[in-house]
Amino acid sequence: MLNKYYMIFEELEAAIRNGKYPPETILPSENELAEQYNTSRETIRKALNILSQKGYIQKLRGKGSLVLDLEKLQFPISGLVSFKELANKMGHSSVTIIESFSNKKPSSLLQKEMQLRKEDTIWEVFRVREINQERIILDKDYIVEKYVPGLTKEICRNSIFDYIENELNLKISFAKKEFTVEEPTEEDYNLLDLEGFHSIVVVKNYIYFENATLFQFTESRHRPDKFRFVDFARRNEA
């Protein structure tokens, strides 16, 4: 049986998703919700904490809980999730467009970034992510062929992570991420819908198997208005 605070979270989550509490509005106060659900403020706080962790609300000191815009895809900073998994979870209509797909020797920079030898070969895949008919992400993937053999355009169009885990039966374990904000390149303007935008969020992902083998480096270039990178951090007690 679900805890009461989790049942309250699910009801509030549904209310936010169906528009009862629109973006940029404030949820009822803890006292009002406690009275509404006939429970304690502590139980309400637990439910609100889950909403905050999942990116539905932002707690504002002295004002209450602000409902956030769910039209922005929420990328977990500390998590490792594929684009397909994220888009499906958020309920967005999405299309992946393969701009280029090749098998080649790594550049000297990639050799250094991915700890490769000159004779190694990589898959180089550039994918544009279209969400709700807007081209808003450019993913530039570099994948070591000896670790991920048999890659095809169709696999890349669907999900590389799904292929690795369910076809190759390999365990993707963790990633190191770097975030920067940069000026868009000519390539960004050509491939993405960036009219009126003068910055782009760049996320570099170094992705590892469970044996700590680096098998993929991905540079994801995001239009800034549609994305929010979220995480939940708690300060340890001294």
N, C-alpha and C positions, 0 to 999 in steps of 0.2 A: 504494500500500500504506500502511495506517495506521501511524503511529509506535507503538512499543510502549507508551509511556506513555498514549496515547489508547485503545489496546485495553484496558489495565488499568482506565482510567477507566470505559469502557463496561461492563466486567464488574462493577466495584464499584457502578456506578449501577444495574445490573440487580439485583444482590444487595440493595441498599437498597430498591428498588421492590417486590421480591417478598417482602420481610419477613425475609430472612436476617439483616439487621442492622436491628433495630427502632429507632424513635425513642427518644432519650435513652440509647442504648447507645454504647459507645466502639468504634471500628474497631480491628482488630489494629494493633500498632505498625508504624512504618516498617520496622524490622528484620524483623519477622514477615512483612510483606507482601513485602519484598525477597526473603526466603527462599522464600516461597510461589510467587512469580512468577519466581524465578531471575534477578533483575535487581538493579540498583544502587538505593541509597536515593534518589539524585538522580532517577531515573526514577519512583520511587514518589511523591516530593514533587511532581513535575509532574502526576501523575494526581490526587493529593489537592488540588492547587491548583485544578484544573478542577472537582472536586466542590464545593469551597468557593465558587468563583465562581458556580456554578449553584444554590447554596443547599441542597445536600444535607448538608453538614457544617459544623461550626464548630470551628476549631482552638483548643484550650485549652492554654495553656502548662503544661507539666509533666504533663498528663493524656492528651493525644492528640486524636483527631478525634471529636467528638460528632456523632452522627446526628441531624438535625433532623426535625421533624414535617412530613411532606409533605402532611398534610391542610390545611395553611395555604397558600393561594394566594400565590405569590411574585411581587410586583410589582417589576420592575426600576426603580430610581430614575432611572437615566440612559437607559433605553430608552423606546421609544414603541410600545406594543403594544395591540391592541384586546382587549376582554374576551373575545370569542369565540375569538380566537387563544390567549389565555392559558388559558382553561378547557379548550380542546381539547388543548393541550399537556400540561396537568396531569392530563387524563383524568377530569375531574369531570363529573357530570350537571348540566346548567345550563338554566335557563329565563329568558328576558327578558320581563318584564311591563310593558306600556306603561301608565303611570298617567295621563299627560296628553300631548297632542300638539296644538300650535297654531302658527299663523302670526300674528305681531303686531309692533307697533312696540317697539323696545327702551326699557327704562326709562332714566332719566337716569344711573343707576349703570352700566348696561350700555353706554350710549353712551360713558361715560368709560373703562370697563374694556376695551372692544373698539374704541375709536377710530371710533365710528359717527356718522353724521349722523341727525337727527331723522326724515328721510324713509326711511331704511333700514328693512328688515323682517328679522326673524329667525325661525327655527324654534325653538320652546321645547319641549323633549322631556324628560319625567321618566320614567326607566326604573328599575324594581326588578329586581335580579339575584338569582335564587334558585339556590342551589347545594346539591345533595343535599337538596332540599326545605326549605331554610332561606333566608329572605329576609334577605340580609346586606349588600347594597350598594344605595344609592340614587344613581343618576347623574342629574344635572341639567345637560342640554346646551343650549347657546345657540349656534346656527349661523347665519351670515349667508346669507340666501337668495340674494343675487345671486352669491355664490361657489359655493353648493351648491343648485342648483335641483332641483325635482322630488322632494323628500323625501316619503316616505309612512310610515305606521305600520309596514307590513310591512318596509320597508327598515330602520327603526329597531329592529324586533324581531330582525332578522337581524344586520346589521353596517353601521353608517354608514361606517366606514373602507373596507370592501369595496366599497360603492357608489361612494364617491368615487374610489377608485383603479382599479376595474375597469369601472365604467359611465361615469363622467365623465372617466376617464383623466387625473386630476390627481395630482400627486406630493405626498404629505404628507411634510414634511421634519423638523421638530423641534418641541419643546414646552418651555415654561418651566413649572416645577412649584413649588407651594408646599404645605407640609405643616403642619397644626396638629392639636392634639387639643382637642376641645371637649365641652361638655355636650350630650347629644342634645336636639333640639327636639321639640315636640309632633308635628310632621310625621314626624320620624325614628321616634318610638315608634309612630305610626299605620301606617307603611308597612313597617317592618322588624321582625324578631324580636329585640327588645332587652330582653326581660324579664331583670332582674338586672344589666343593664349601665348604667353611669353615665358612660360616655365614648364618643366616636366619633372616628375618624380622618378628617379632612377633607383631601382632596387637590384643589387647584385647578390645572387644566391650561389653559394658553394655547397653542393648537395652530396651527402655521403651515404654509403651503405653501412650496415650495422658493424662491419669489421673495420670501419673508419677509412674505407677506400673512397677517395674523391672521384666520382664518376660523371658529374655534370656541373657545368658553370652556366648560369642563366643571368642575362641582363634584361630586366623587365622595365619598360619605359611607359609610365602611366600619365594620362591626362589628369591634372590635379583636381579638377572639380568633381569628378565622379568617384573618388576613392578616399577612404579613411582607413588609416592603419591603426589597429587597436591592440591594446594589451591591458592586462590587469596586474598591477604591482602593489605589494603590501610592504610597508616599512616594518622591519623586524624590531621587536622590543629590545631596548638596550639592556 
